[in-house]
Amino acid sequence: MISEDKIREHMEVRSADGSHVGTVDHMEGKSRIKLTRTDSDDGKHHLIPLDWVDHVDAHVHLSKSASDVRSNWETMN
């Protein structure tokens, strides 16, 4: 599992198929990434589990496709 200390605010989050799915707002605890709402089509924050992260370099790369991510992320107001 990826360590949460590698994930920084404003990093781009990309799906396994290379699509942009969001931008990191901050870590929500030690197990979830909160995405910015300003970068979201619905204007809401979304949470994704750290378990979905495949690797981190200049971006956060997920192990799921964009459609899987959007179907399964948690939405906040």
DAQUIMO-V891778 format. One record per residue. RES is the residue in one small letter. PHI is phi as a letter, one per 40 degrees, with the letter a starting at -180 (none if undefined). PSI is psi as a letter, one per 40 degrees, with the letter a starting at -180 (* if undefined). OMEGA is omega in whole degrees, -180 to 180 (* if undefined). Layout:
# DAQUIMO-V891778
RES:PHI:PSI:OMEGA
RES:PHI:PSI:OMEGA
This chain:
# DAQUIMO-V891778
m:none:i:180
i:c:h:177
s:c:h:-178
e:c:e:-179
d:c:e:175
k:c:e:-176
i:c:h:-176
r:b:i:176
e:d:i:176
h:g:e:174
m:c:i:175
e:c:i:177
v:b:h:-178
r:b:i:178
s:c:i:180
a:c:d:179
d:c:e:173
g:g:e:-179
s:c:i:173
h:c:h:178
v:b:e:178
g:i:a:178
t:b:h:-179
v:c:h:170
d:c:d:175
h:a:i:174
m:c:h:176
e:b:g:-172
g:g:a:-179
k:b:e:-173
s:b:e:-179
r:b:i:176
i:b:h:176
k:c:h:180
l:c:i:-180
t:c:i:178
r:c:d:-179
t:c:e:180
d:b:e:-175
s:b:i:179
d:c:d:-178
d:c:e:178
g:g:e:-179
k:b:i:173
h:c:i:174
h:b:i:179
l:b:h:175
i:b:i:-179
p:c:i:177
l:c:d:178
d:c:d:-179
w:c:e:-177
v:c:h:177
d:c:d:177
h:a:i:-179
v:b:h:170
d:b:b:173
a:c:e:-180
h:b:i:172
v:c:h:-178
h:b:h:-178
l:c:i:180
s:c:e:-179
k:b:i:176
s:c:i:179
a:d:d:-179
s:c:d:177
d:c:d:179
v:c:d:-177
r:c:d:178
s:c:d:-171
n:b:e:179
w:c:i:178
e:c:h:-179
t:b:h:176
m:b:i:175
n:c:*:*
